Amino acid sequence: MAVIIEFVTLFLAIFIPMIIIVDPLSTLALFISMTSDRDRKEQILTARDAIIYASAFLVLFAIAGRYILDYMGISIEALKVSGGLLLAIFGLNMLKEGEHVEASRVEEIAEGHSAAEAGHQGELPTGGKVPRGGDIALVPLAIPLLAGPGAISFCVVAMGEHRAEWYLVILAIAVTMAITFTLLLNAPKILKYIGPNGTRALTRIMGFLTVALGIAYAMNGLASWIKSI
């Protein structure tokens, strides 16, 4: 029983910061605006592809990050300080904009998309379907919205801090992306209930928590470095 409690506690310590940093709610508006001309099946495929790309990207950095750090001789303390500062800056941008810093032009994109539809009398030149080549699932949905600098930094830091429990970092990525996939599939319903103002408010809360997490990581790394002197 004690082992299970320890496992769950450690997993939550990794998963909760990750879902806060990824902040899938701030991606919903962009997802809807960029897939509004697609049918339901194509929207599901776009969401699926975005999750696959983002998951692969985060896992790659989580695994390769630790070897890069060892090769370059970067200590976990230095990583915590630098990663913590980056997370704090990322969180401040979320607080300032009320959304992911990379998604600050969501409304502009949506307006441009609507104008394009109006200019073509409700149809795009491709028959109302965005070509899947060069798909939006990779850019901007997967990178940099879901697998942005904040999420990448956290994965590298978490993997370096929990080397013996590396599988928990991978599991946290998988669960985070599974939740994100569910939210993307239900994006219209969610935004209908919480609205754009609710989304911005939730993202600002996530931004505040991200700043706190970043500062905590930086202070923890600095304290560990001082003790090692």
MDAnalysis code that builds the backbone (N, CA, C; Angstrom):
import MDAnalysis as mda
import numpy as np

u = mda.Universe.empty(687, n_residues=229, atom_resindex=np.repeat(np.arange(229), 3), trajectory=True)
u.add_TopologyAttr("name", ["N", "CA", "C"] * 229)
u.add_TopologyAttr("resid", np.arange(1, 230))
u.add_TopologyAttr("resname", ["MET", "ALA", "VAL", "ILE", "ILE", "GLU", "PHE", "VAL", "THR", "LEU", "PHE", "LEU", "ALA", "ILE", "PHE", "ILE", "PRO", "MET", "ILE", "ILE", "ILE", "VAL", "ASP", "PRO", "LEU", "SER", "THR", "LEU", "ALA", "LEU", "PHE", "ILE", "SER", "MET", "THR", "SER", "ASP", "ARG", "ASP", "ARG", "LYS", "GLU", "GLN", "ILE", "LEU", "THR", "ALA", "ARG", "ASP", "ALA", "ILE", "ILE", "TYR", "ALA", "SER", "ALA", "PHE", "LEU", "VAL", "LEU", "PHE", "ALA", "ILE", "ALA", "GLY", "ARG", "TYR", "ILE", "LEU", "ASP", "TYR", "MET", "GLY", "ILE", "SER", "ILE", "GLU", "ALA", "LEU", "LYS", "VAL", "SER", "GLY", "GLY", "LEU", "LEU", "LEU", "ALA", "ILE", "PHE", "GLY", "LEU", "ASN", "MET", "LEU", "LYS", "GLU", "GLY", "GLU", "HIS", "VAL", "GLU", "ALA", "SER", "ARG", "VAL", "GLU", "GLU", "ILE", "ALA", "GLU", "GLY", "HIS", "SER", "ALA", "ALA", "GLU", "ALA", "GLY", "HIS", "GLN", "GLY", "GLU", "LEU", "PRO", "THR", "GLY", "GLY", "LYS", "VAL", "PRO", "ARG", "GLY", "GLY", "ASP", "ILE", "ALA", "LEU", "VAL", "PRO", "LEU", "ALA", "ILE", "PRO", "LEU", "LEU", "ALA", "GLY", "PRO", "GLY", "ALA", "ILE", "SER", "PHE", "CYS", "VAL", "VAL", "ALA", "MET", "GLY", "GLU", "HIS", "ARG", "ALA", "GLU", "TRP", "TYR", "LEU", "VAL", "ILE", "LEU", "ALA", "ILE", "ALA", "VAL", "THR", "MET", "ALA", "ILE", "THR", "PHE", "THR", "LEU", "LEU", "LEU", "ASN", "ALA", "PRO", "LYS", "ILE", "LEU", "LYS", "TYR", "ILE", "GLY", "PRO", "ASN", "GLY", "THR", "ARG", "ALA", "LEU", "THR", "ARG", "ILE", "MET", "GLY", "PHE", "LEU", "THR", "VAL", "ALA", "LEU", "GLY", "ILE", "ALA", "TYR", "ALA", "MET", "ASN", "GLY", "LEU", "ALA", "SER", "TRP", "ILE", "LYS", "SER", "ILE"])
u.atoms.positions = np.array([
    [0.833, -1.202, 0.000],
    [0.000, 0.000, 0.000],
    [0.872, 1.257, 0.000],
    [1.928, 1.222, 0.824],
    [2.834, 2.370, 0.906],
    [3.516, 2.623, -0.431],
    [3.824, 1.534, -1.141],
    [4.473, 1.659, -2.448],
    [3.538, 2.337, -3.454],
    [2.259, 1.957, -3.412],
    [1.270, 2.542, -4.319],
    [1.097, 4.031, -4.039],
    [1.025, 4.380, -2.758],
    [0.872, 5.784, -2.369],
    [2.077, 6.595, -2.836],
    [3.258, 6.030, -2.661],
    [4.476, 6.718, -3.097],
    [4.489, 6.897, -4.616],
    [4.049, 5.866, -5.334],
    [3.997, 5.918, -6.795],
    [3.046, 7.017, -7.258],
    [1.832, 7.038, -6.681],
    [0.825, 8.034, -7.065],
    [1.293, 9.439, -6.716],
    [1.884, 9.608, -5.546],
    [2.365, 10.924, -5.109],
    [3.432, 11.460, -6.043],
    [4.368, 10.603, -6.399],
    [5.450, 11.016, -7.291],
    [4.927, 11.316, -8.689],
    [3.978, 10.499, -9.136],
    [3.398, 10.740, -10.464],
    [2.676, 12.081, -10.504],
    [1.881, 12.379, -9.483],
    [1.149, 13.642, -9.437],
    [2.095, 14.833, -9.367],
    [3.237, 14.646, -8.702],
    [4.225, 15.724, -8.592],
    [4.800, 16.076, -9.957],
    [4.767, 15.135, -10.882],
    [5.246, 15.382, -12.239],
    [4.097, 15.789, -13.156],
    [2.960, 15.109, -13.021],
    [1.829, 15.322, -13.926],
    [1.173, 16.686, -13.745],
    [0.923, 17.087, -12.511],
    [0.204, 18.348, -12.266],
    [0.943, 19.551, -12.856],
    [2.252, 19.718, -12.596],
    [2.943, 20.848, -13.241],
    [2.912, 20.750, -14.766],
    [2.991, 19.537, -15.292],
    [3.010, 19.378, -16.744],
    [1.699, 19.817, -17.382],
    [0.562, 19.404, -16.823],
    [-0.731, 19.779, -17.400],
    [-0.966, 21.281, -17.260],
    [-0.426, 21.872, -16.200],
    [-0.539, 23.325, -16.004],
    [0.260, 24.065, -17.064],
    [1.473, 23.596, -17.330],
    [2.340, 24.258, -18.295],
    [1.833, 24.073, -19.720],
    [1.404, 22.862, -20.073],
    [0.870, 22.623, -21.412],
    [-0.398, 23.447, -21.638],
    [-1.236, 23.547, -20.607],
    [-2.442, 24.366, -20.627],
    [-3.254, 24.152, -21.906],
    [-3.814, 22.971, -22.100],
    [-4.528, 22.659, -23.341],
    [-5.730, 23.553, -23.628],
    [-6.334, 24.155, -22.596],
    [-7.509, 24.996, -22.815],
    [-7.210, 26.190, -23.716],
    [-5.972, 26.712, -23.626],
    [-5.633, 27.886, -24.428],
    [-5.455, 27.543, -25.902],
    [-5.416, 26.260, -26.239],
    [-5.243, 25.833, -27.625],
    [-6.589, 25.611, -28.323],
    [-7.668, 25.541, -27.536],
    [-8.972, 25.188, -28.104],
    [-9.468, 26.186, -29.144],
    [-9.340, 27.482, -28.843],
    [-9.843, 28.505, -29.767],
    [-9.117, 28.438, -31.108],
    [-7.809, 28.261, -31.054],
    [-7.038, 28.172, -32.288],
    [-7.400, 26.911, -33.064],
    [-7.591, 25.824, -32.350],
    [-7.955, 24.568, -32.995],
    [-9.277, 24.705, -33.755],
    [-10.263, 25.340, -33.117],
    [-11.571, 25.518, -33.751],
    [-11.469, 26.432, -34.971],
    [-10.745, 27.553, -34.812],
    [-10.661, 28.523, -35.905],
    [-9.938, 27.967, -37.124],
    [-8.987, 27.064, -36.903],
    [-8.189, 26.541, -38.008],
    [-8.747, 25.242, -38.589],
    [-9.774, 24.685, -37.966],
    [-10.368, 23.451, -38.491],
    [-11.861, 23.612, -38.768],
    [-12.347, 24.851, -38.759],
    [-13.789, 25.089, -38.933],
    [-14.280, 24.690, -40.316],
    [-13.373, 24.643, -41.303],
    [-13.771, 24.280, -42.663],
    [-13.685, 22.776, -42.902],
    [-13.294, 22.020, -41.886],
    [-13.143, 20.573, -42.027],
    [-14.343, 19.854, -41.413],
    [-14.615, 18.670, -41.934],
    [-15.700, 17.897, -41.349],
    [-15.214, 17.239, -40.055],
    [-16.130, 16.593, -39.362],
    [-15.822, 16.039, -38.043],
    [-14.697, 15.014, -38.107],
    [-14.694, 14.180, -39.142],
    [-13.655, 13.156, -39.261],
    [-12.281, 13.793, -39.412],
    [-12.183, 14.838, -40.218],
    [-10.902, 15.511, -40.417],
    [-10.456, 16.246, -39.159],
    [-11.407, 16.785, -38.403],
    [-11.055, 17.432, -37.147],
    [-10.454, 16.428, -36.165],
    [-11.040, 15.235, -36.117],
    [-10.519, 14.189, -35.236],
    [-9.114, 13.779, -35.664],
    [-8.908, 13.642, -36.973],
    [-7.591, 13.267, -37.485],
    [-6.552, 14.352, -37.197],
    [-6.966, 15.613, -37.319],
    [-6.055, 16.725, -37.022],
    [-5.665, 16.724, -35.553],
    [-6.653, 16.531, -34.673],
    [-6.375, 16.468, -33.236],
    [-5.462, 15.289, -32.917],
    [-5.743, 14.150, -33.527],
    [-4.918, 12.953, -33.300],
    [-3.476, 13.185, -33.725],
    [-3.299, 13.748, -34.923],
    [-1.948, 13.997, -35.428],
    [-1.193, 14.984, -34.543],
    [-1.888, 16.034, -34.092],
    [-1.244, 17.032, -33.234],
    [-0.755, 16.396, -31.938],
    [-1.569, 15.517, -31.367],
    [-1.194, 14.841, -30.124],
    [-0.005, 13.907, -30.353],
    [-0.009, 13.186, -31.469],
    [1.105, 12.278, -31.774],
    [2.399, 13.061, -31.939],
    [2.360, 14.160, -32.696],
    [3.554, 14.975, -32.914],
    [4.067, 15.562, -31.605],
    [3.163, 16.139, -30.814],
    [3.565, 16.769, -29.558],
    [4.140, 15.741, -28.589],
    [3.489, 14.581, -28.495],
    [3.973, 13.529, -27.593],
    [5.364, 13.065, -27.990],
    [5.560, 12.825, -29.291],
    [6.866, 12.363, -29.777],
    [7.942, 13.406, -29.501],
    [7.602, 14.668, -29.686],
    [8.558, 15.750, -29.474],
    [8.970, 15.851, -28.007],
    [7.994, 15.780, -27.104],
    [8.288, 15.882, -25.674],
    [9.069, 14.668, -25.177],
    [8.686, 13.480, -25.625],
    [9.400, 12.265, -25.219],
    [10.838, 12.306, -25.730],
    [11.022, 12.769, -26.963],
    [12.368, 12.860, -27.533],
    [13.259, 13.759, -26.700],
    [12.742, 14.940, -26.334],
    [13.538, 15.863, -25.533],
    [13.738, 15.347, -24.114],
    [12.725, 14.666, -23.566],
    [12.856, 14.120, -22.214],
    [13.965, 13.072, -22.155],
    [14.024, 12.223, -23.182],
    [15.027, 11.152, -23.194],
    [16.400, 11.672, -23.610],
    [16.430, 12.429, -24.712],
    [17.713, 12.912, -25.216],
    [18.298, 13.996, -24.316],
    [17.429, 14.726, -23.631],
    [17.893, 15.822, -22.792],
    [18.883, 15.386, -21.731],
    [18.625, 14.270, -21.072],
    [19.496, 13.809, -19.992],
    [20.881, 13.442, -20.518],
    [20.955, 12.859, -21.725],
    [22.247, 12.484, -22.312],
    [23.019, 13.719, -22.776],
    [22.292, 14.695, -23.277],
    [22.931, 15.947, -23.678],
    [23.522, 16.642, -22.462],
    [22.780, 16.624, -21.364],
    [23.268, 17.252, -20.138],
    [24.521, 16.541, -19.625],
    [24.508, 15.205, -19.644],
    [25.676, 14.453, -19.200],
    [26.877, 14.748, -20.090],
    [26.651, 14.799, -21.394],
    [27.745, 15.033, -22.347],
    [28.353, 16.414, -22.148],
    [27.495, 17.407, -21.890],
    [27.971, 18.780, -21.741],
    [28.389, 19.110, -20.315],
    [28.175, 18.155, -19.405],
    [28.593, 18.361, -18.021],
    [27.749, 19.363, -17.266],
    [26.478, 19.479, -17.634],
    [25.574, 20.414, -16.959],
    [24.916, 19.705, -15.789],
    [25.016, 20.277, -14.616],
    [24.459, 19.658, -13.419],
    [22.953, 19.844, -13.355],
    [22.306, 19.012, -12.563],
    [20.863, 19.122, -12.391],
    [20.506, 20.420, -11.692],
    [21.416, 20.912, -10.836],
    [21.170, 22.185, -10.149],
    [21.104, 23.339, -11.148],
    [22.076, 23.346, -12.083],
    [22.094, 24.402, -13.104],
    [20.863, 24.305, -13.990],
    [20.458, 23.079, -14.290],
    [19.271, 22.877, -15.122],
    [18.017, 23.383, -14.421],
    [17.924, 23.135, -13.115],
    [16.759, 23.597, -12.365],
    [16.680, 25.117, -12.366],
    [17.828, 25.769, -12.167],
    [17.831, 27.233, -12.126],
    [17.449, 27.815, -13.482],
    [18.118, 27.343, -14.552],
    [17.839, 27.875, -15.889],
    [16.426, 27.508, -16.356],
    [16.041, 26.240, -16.116],
    [14.694, 25.816, -16.501],
    [13.625, 26.545, -15.708],
    [13.884, 26.777, -14.428],
    [12.937, 27.496, -13.594],
    [12.741, 28.931, -14.056],
    [13.848, 29.579, -14.422],
    [13.748, 30.952, -14.922],
    [12.962, 31.011, -16.226],
    [13.205, 30.025, -17.110],
    [12.475, 29.979, -18.374],
    [10.979, 29.764, -18.139],
    [10.646, 28.871, -17.213],
    [9.239, 28.633, -16.895],
    [8.586, 29.890, -16.324],
    [9.334, 30.615, -15.471],
    [8.789, 31.841, -14.882],
    [8.495, 32.877, -15.963],
    [9.415, 33.022, -16.918],
    [9.210, 33.965, -18.020],
    [8.018, 33.540, -18.869],
    [7.932, 32.246, -19.141],
    [6.813, 31.704, -19.912],
    [5.494, 31.979, -19.204],
    [5.465, 31.779, -17.884],
    [4.260, 32.035, -17.102],
    [3.870, 33.501, -17.096],
    [4.870, 34.384, -17.035],
    [4.594, 35.824, -17.065],
    [3.941, 36.223, -18.382],
    [4.384, 35.623, -19.481],
    [3.768, 35.900, -20.773],
    [2.318, 35.429, -20.800],
    [2.055, 34.268, -20.158],
    [0.684, 33.773, -20.077],
    [-0.175, 34.721, -19.259],
    [0.385, 35.262, -18.180],
    [-0.349, 36.218, -17.352],
    [-0.637, 37.499, -18.119],
    [0.334, 37.953, -18.873],
    [0.209, 39.207, -19.610],
    [-0.800, 39.110, -20.730],
    [-0.739, 38.025, -21.481],
    [-1.592, 37.888, -22.647],
    [-2.915, 37.199, -22.348],
    [-2.973, 36.405, -21.261],
    [-4.175, 35.649, -20.961],
    [-4.264, 34.407, -21.810],
    [-3.139, 34.036, -22.440],
    [-3.114, 32.858, -23.289],
    [-1.661, 32.510, -23.539],
    [-1.399, 31.384, -24.207],
    [-0.038, 31.016, -24.537],
    [0.583, 32.146, -25.326],
    [1.834, 32.440, -25.054],
    [2.499, 33.509, -25.786],
    [2.500, 33.214, -27.272],
    [2.584, 31.939, -27.656],
    [2.591, 31.592, -29.068],
    [1.216, 31.733, -29.699],
    [0.159, 31.746, -28.888],
    [-1.205, 31.809, -29.422],
    [-1.816, 33.190, -29.278],
    [-0.955, 34.202, -29.163],
    [-1.455, 35.548, -28.905],
    [-2.219, 36.126, -30.094],
    [-2.103, 35.484, -31.284],
    [-2.780, 36.000, -32.470],
    [-3.980, 35.134, -32.850],
    [-4.552, 34.433, -31.860],
    [-5.676, 33.544, -32.168],
    [-6.833, 34.300, -32.792],
    [-7.207, 35.438, -32.195],
    [-8.347, 36.181, -32.707],
    [-8.058, 36.712, -34.109],
    [-6.813, 37.164, -34.332],
    [-6.450, 37.681, -35.642],
    [-6.538, 36.582, -36.695],
    [-6.074, 35.384, -36.333],
    [-6.129, 34.249, -37.248],
    [-7.581, 33.893, -37.560],
    [-8.405, 33.878, -36.510],
    [-9.815, 33.528, -36.692],
    [-10.514, 34.526, -37.605],
    [-10.205, 35.831, -37.414],
    [-10.820, 36.850, -38.246],
    [-10.378, 36.705, -39.694],
    [-9.083, 36.437, -39.880],
    [-8.564, 36.257, -41.228],
    [-9.176, 35.043, -41.894],
    [-9.404, 33.995, -41.100],
    [-10.013, 32.767, -41.626],
    [-11.448, 33.038, -42.079],
    [-12.188, 33.794, -41.276],
    [-13.566, 34.120, -41.623],
    [-13.620, 34.978, -42.881],
    [-12.676, 35.924, -42.996],
    [-12.635, 36.792, -44.164],
    [-12.342, 35.992, -45.423],
    [-11.468, 35.016, -45.297],
    [-11.124, 34.178, -46.452],
    [-12.339, 33.380, -46.909],
    [-13.097, 32.889, -45.932],
    [-14.295, 32.121, -46.273],
    [-15.320, 33.011, -46.975],
    [-15.465, 34.234, -46.465],
    [-16.431, 35.155, -47.056],
    [-16.018, 35.513, -48.475],
    [-14.696, 35.679, -48.678],
    [-14.184, 36.038, -49.997],
    [-14.397, 34.950, -51.020],
    [-14.544, 33.717, -50.552],
    [-14.765, 32.603, -51.470],
    [-16.201, 32.089, -51.395],
    [-17.077, 32.979, -50.884],
    [-18.496, 32.638, -50.781],
    [-18.720, 31.323, -50.037],
    [-17.972, 31.199, -48.918],
    [-18.194, 30.055, -48.048],
    [-17.387, 28.838, -48.423],
    [-16.605, 28.884, -49.544],
    [-15.833, 27.726, -49.945],
    [-14.395, 28.125, -50.236],
    [-13.465, 27.301, -49.844],
    [-12.073, 27.501, -50.174],
    [-11.821, 26.914, -51.556],
    [-10.691, 27.294, -52.221],
    [-10.409, 26.785, -53.542],
    [-10.310, 25.266, -53.585],
    [-10.048, 24.647, -52.460],
    [-9.899, 23.193, -52.421],
    [-11.217, 22.503, -52.122],
    [-12.320, 23.226, -52.288],
    [-13.615, 22.600, -52.050],
    [-14.013, 22.635, -50.591],
    [-13.478, 23.625, -49.852],
    [-13.847, 23.765, -48.452],
    [-12.962, 22.976, -47.517],
    [-11.908, 22.332, -48.038],
    [-11.023, 21.522, -47.198],
    [-9.604, 22.063, -47.274],
    [-8.981, 22.216, -46.136],
    [-7.581, 22.623, -46.106],
    [-6.731, 21.422, -46.472],
    [-5.782, 21.554, -47.425],
    [-4.954, 20.423, -47.803],
    [-4.211, 19.863, -46.603],
    [-4.119, 18.518, -46.496],
    [-3.466, 17.904, -45.362],
    [-1.948, 17.962, -45.461],
    [-1.424, 18.262, -46.652],
    [0.018, 18.426, -46.767],
    [0.440, 19.685, -46.034],
    [1.508, 19.634, -45.254],
    [1.922, 20.786, -44.472],
    [0.857, 21.129, -43.459],
    [0.299, 20.133, -42.824],
    [-0.867, 20.283, -41.978],
    [-0.600, 21.135, -40.749],
    [-1.671, 21.752, -40.248],
    [-1.575, 22.567, -39.038],
    [-1.384, 21.703, -37.805],
    [-1.553, 20.395, -37.925],
    [-1.384, 19.519, -36.766],
    [0.032, 19.613, -36.217],
    [1.015, 19.763, -37.111],
    [2.413, 19.870, -36.666],
    [2.728, 21.278, -36.213],
    [2.464, 22.244, -37.079],
    [2.690, 23.663, -36.759],
    [1.419, 24.417, -37.128],
    [0.799, 25.122, -36.191],
    [1.286, 25.464, -34.866],
    [0.726, 24.632, -33.705],
    [-0.174, 23.669, -33.979],
    [-0.844, 22.990, -32.868],
    [0.134, 22.198, -31.997],
    [0.876, 21.267, -32.610],
    [1.807, 20.455, -31.827],
    [2.983, 21.286, -31.349],
    [3.607, 21.985, -32.296],
    [4.755, 22.828, -32.005],
    [4.467, 24.211, -32.577],
    [4.415, 25.261, -31.769],
    [4.876, 25.315, -30.382],
    [3.774, 25.349, -29.324],
    [2.500, 25.140, -29.701],
    [1.430, 25.310, -28.713],
    [1.438, 24.233, -27.625],
    [1.384, 22.959, -28.015],
    [1.340, 21.881, -27.020],
    [2.724, 21.506, -26.513],
    [3.693, 21.494, -27.420],
    [5.071, 21.160, -27.034],
    [5.931, 22.396, -27.205],
    [5.649, 23.398, -26.397],
    [6.380, 24.659, -26.455],
    [7.615, 24.648, -25.572],
    [8.304, 25.774, -25.481],
    [9.531, 25.859, -24.678],
    [9.317, 25.551, -23.201],
    [8.153, 25.955, -22.677],
    [7.884, 25.676, -21.266],
    [7.757, 24.189, -20.999],
    [6.986, 23.487, -21.843],
    [6.796, 22.046, -21.675],
    [8.092, 21.286, -21.900],
    [8.868, 21.707, -22.900],
    [10.146, 21.048, -23.177],
    [11.095, 21.202, -22.000],
    [11.195, 22.417, -21.478],
    [12.080, 22.667, -20.333],
    [11.679, 21.826, -19.133],
    [10.370, 21.755, -18.882],
    [9.908, 20.976, -17.733],
    [10.234, 19.498, -17.902],
    [10.042, 18.959, -19.106],
    [10.322, 17.539, -19.347],
    [11.797, 17.220, -19.109],
    [12.676, 18.105, -19.579],
    [14.113, 17.890, -19.389],
    [14.473, 17.961, -17.906],
    [13.918, 18.958, -17.211],
    [14.184, 19.106, -15.776],
    [13.643, 17.910, -14.997],
    [12.410, 17.511, -15.308],
    [11.782, 16.396, -14.602],
    [12.553, 15.095, -14.830],
    [12.999, 14.865, -16.057],
    [13.756, 13.652, -16.345],
    [15.099, 13.661, -15.629],
    [15.715, 14.831, -15.542],
    [16.990, 14.920, -14.835],
    [16.829, 14.746, -13.334],
    [15.702, 15.198, -12.797],
    [15.464, 15.110, -11.354],
    [14.982, 13.723, -10.941],
    [14.297, 13.030, -11.836],
    [13.731, 11.708, -11.516],
    [14.293, 10.647, -12.466],
    [15.589, 10.524, -12.504],
    [16.217, 9.588, -13.435],
    [15.819, 8.143, -13.136],
    [15.700, 7.819, -11.878],
    [15.326, 6.448, -11.518],
    [13.860, 6.170, -11.835],
    [13.058, 7.204, -11.874],
    [11.620, 7.056, -12.171],
    [11.284, 7.680, -13.527],
    [12.156, 7.483, -14.504],
    [11.981, 8.083, -15.827],
    [10.634, 7.703, -16.448],
    [10.166, 6.502, -16.135],
    [8.904, 6.033, -16.718],
    [7.718, 6.877, -16.260],
    [7.826, 7.517, -15.108],
    [6.745, 8.373, -14.631],
    [6.651, 9.648, -15.462],
    [7.796, 10.131, -15.933],
    [7.789, 11.314, -16.800],
    [7.100, 10.973, -18.118],
    [7.431, 9.804, -18.672],
    [6.798, 9.375, -19.924],
    [5.302, 9.169, -19.707],
    [4.937, 8.585, -18.570],
    [3.525, 8.357, -18.258],
    [2.786, 9.683, -18.106],
    [3.426, 10.665, -17.471],
    [2.808, 11.983, -17.302],
    [2.570, 12.651, -18.651],
    [3.525, 12.496, -19.569],
    [3.347, 13.044, -20.920],
    [2.155, 12.377, -21.597],
    [2.072, 11.044, -21.473],
    [0.989, 10.288, -22.112],
    [-0.373, 10.702, -21.561],
    [-0.494, 10.818, -20.248],
    [-1.774, 11.189, -19.632],
    [-2.151, 12.626, -19.994],
    [-1.161, 13.520, -19.978],
    [-1.415, 14.916, -20.343],
    [-1.936, 15.021, -21.763],
    [-1.311, 14.289, -22.676],
    [-1.725, 14.336, -24.073],
    [-3.080, 13.657, -24.285],
    [-3.383, 12.620, -23.493],
    [-4.686, 11.962, -23.593],
    [-5.796, 12.927, -23.174],
    [-5.549, 13.673, -22.105],
    [-6.522, 14.668, -21.650],
    [-6.671, 15.776, -22.692],
    [-5.544, 16.214, -23.244],
    [-5.566, 17.257, -24.273],
    [-6.356, 16.805, -25.489],
    [-6.175, 15.555, -25.899],
    [-6.903, 15.005, -27.047],
    [-8.404, 15.028, -26.792],
    [-8.807, 14.655, -25.576],
    [-10.224, 14.669, -25.214],
    [-10.789, 16.085, -25.257],
    [-10.016, 17.045, -24.776],
    [-10.462, 18.438, -24.792],
    [-10.592, 18.961, -26.221],
    [-9.638, 18.603, -27.084],
    [-9.704, 19.057, -28.474],
    [-10.933, 18.499, -29.179],
    [-11.253, 17.247, -28.903],
    [-12.424, 16.633, -29.533],
    [-13.721, 17.311, -29.097],
    [-13.718, 17.854, -27.888],
    [-14.921, 18.505, -27.351],
    [-14.768, 20.025, -27.279],
    [-13.851, 20.568, -28.090],
    [-13.555, 21.995, -28.055],
    [-14.784, 22.884, -28.244],
    [-15.639, 22.625, -29.224],
    [-16.810, 23.505, -29.405],
    [-17.716, 23.563, -28.169],
    [-17.974, 22.402, -27.575],
    [-18.834, 22.363, -26.386],
    [-18.195, 23.097, -25.213],
    [-16.879, 22.903, -25.035],
    [-16.184, 23.522, -23.909],
    [-16.197, 25.040, -24.038],
    [-15.840, 25.542, -25.218],
    [-15.808, 26.991, -25.417],
    [-17.199, 27.603, -25.351],
    [-18.207, 26.811, -25.694],
    [-19.579, 27.312, -25.615],
    [-19.962, 27.590, -24.168],
    [-19.482, 26.748, -23.256],
    [-19.838, 26.893, -21.841],
    [-18.969, 27.923, -21.119],
    [-17.653, 27.903, -21.377],
    [-16.774, 28.815, -20.624],
    [-16.528, 30.120, -21.361],
    [-16.680, 30.125, -22.686],
    [-16.504, 31.341, -23.469],
    [-15.059, 31.797, -23.525],
    [-14.758, 32.780, -24.391],
    [-13.385, 33.277, -24.533],
    [-12.857, 33.925, -23.264],
    [-13.721, 34.644, -22.539],
    [-13.276, 35.278, -21.297],
    [-12.917, 34.243, -20.243],
    [-13.697, 33.162, -20.182],
    [-13.379, 32.093, -19.244],
    [-12.065, 31.417, -19.585],
    [-11.822, 31.255, -20.889],
    [-10.561, 30.653, -21.326],
    [-9.384, 31.515, -20.931],
    [-9.510, 32.825, -21.150],
    [-8.425, 33.745, -20.783],
    [-8.188, 33.736, -19.277],
    [-9.281, 33.707, -18.509],
    [-9.143, 33.700, -17.050],
    [-8.428, 32.440, -16.570],
    [-8.819, 31.288, -17.114],
    [-8.176, 30.038, -16.735],
    [-6.705, 30.030, -17.119],
    [-6.379, 30.594, -18.277],
    [-4.994, 30.630, -18.724],
    [-4.154, 31.540, -17.844],
    [-4.742, 32.641, -17.371],
    [-4.012, 33.516, -16.451],
    [-3.731, 32.803, -15.130],
    [-4.689, 31.999, -14.691],
    [-4.467, 31.211, -13.472],
    [-3.331, 30.227, -13.703],
    [-3.347, 29.551, -14.869],
    [-2.273, 28.627, -15.214],
    [-0.934, 29.360, -15.286],
    [-0.967, 30.584, -15.819],
    [0.254, 31.381, -15.909],
    [0.817, 31.704, -14.542],
    [-0.065, 32.069, -13.620],
    [0.366, 32.359, -12.245],
    [1.013, 31.136, -11.608],
    [0.381, 29.978, -11.779],
    [0.930, 28.747, -11.219],
    [2.257, 28.379, -11.886],
    [2.379, 28.650, -13.183],
    [3.627, 28.366, -13.888],
    [4.763, 29.234, -13.370],
    [4.471, 30.503, -13.098],
    [5.480, 31.392, -12.515],
    [5.938, 30.855, -11.158],
    [4.967, 30.446, -10.342],
    [5.303, 29.907, -9.017],
    [6.155, 28.647, -9.136],
    [5.797, 27.766, -10.068],
    [6.571, 26.545, -10.282],
    [7.990, 26.869, -10.728],
    [8.113, 27.816, -11.646],
    [9.427, 28.199, -12.145],
    [10.316, 28.748, -11.053],
    [9.757, 29.634, -10.224],
    [10.534, 30.211, -9.123],
    [10.938, 29.125, -8.122],
    [10.012, 28.201, -7.844],
    [10.305, 27.113, -6.912],
    [11.449, 26.236, -7.436],
    [11.413, 25.924, -8.722],
    [12.483, 25.116, -9.317],
    [13.816, 25.844, -9.252],
    [13.808, 27.141, -9.571],
    [15.044, 27.920, -9.554],
    [15.613, 28.005, -8.132],
    [14.757, 28.265, -7.142],
    [15.217, 28.371, -5.750],
    [15.730, 27.028, -5.246],
    [15.033, 25.933, -5.635],
    [15.474, 24.605, -5.218],
    [16.840, 24.279, -5.805],
    [17.035, 24.612, -7.082],
    [18.329, 24.368, -7.710],
    [19.426, 25.194, -7.099],
    [19.123, 26.452, -6.772],
    [20.117, 27.331, -6.150],
    [20.488, 26.838, -4.759],
    [19.477, 26.392, -3.999],
    [19.737, 25.884, -2.654],
    [20.591, 24.613, -2.710],
    [20.300, 23.732, -3.658],
    [21.091, 22.516, -3.803],
    [22.528, 22.825, -4.187],
    [22.718, 23.824, -5.035],
    [24.060, 24.224, -5.452],
    [24.860, 24.785, -4.272],
    [24.200, 25.607, -3.457],
    [24.874, 26.194, -2.288],
    [25.301, 25.097, -1.316],
    [24.444, 24.104, -1.113],
    [24.788, 23.006, -0.198],
    [25.954, 22.175, -0.696],
    [26.095, 22.100, -2.030],
    [27.171, 21.282, -2.588],
    [28.540, 21.968, -2.552],
    [28.544, 23.266, -2.284],
    [29.819, 24.006, -2.243],
    [30.639, 23.608, -1.006],
])
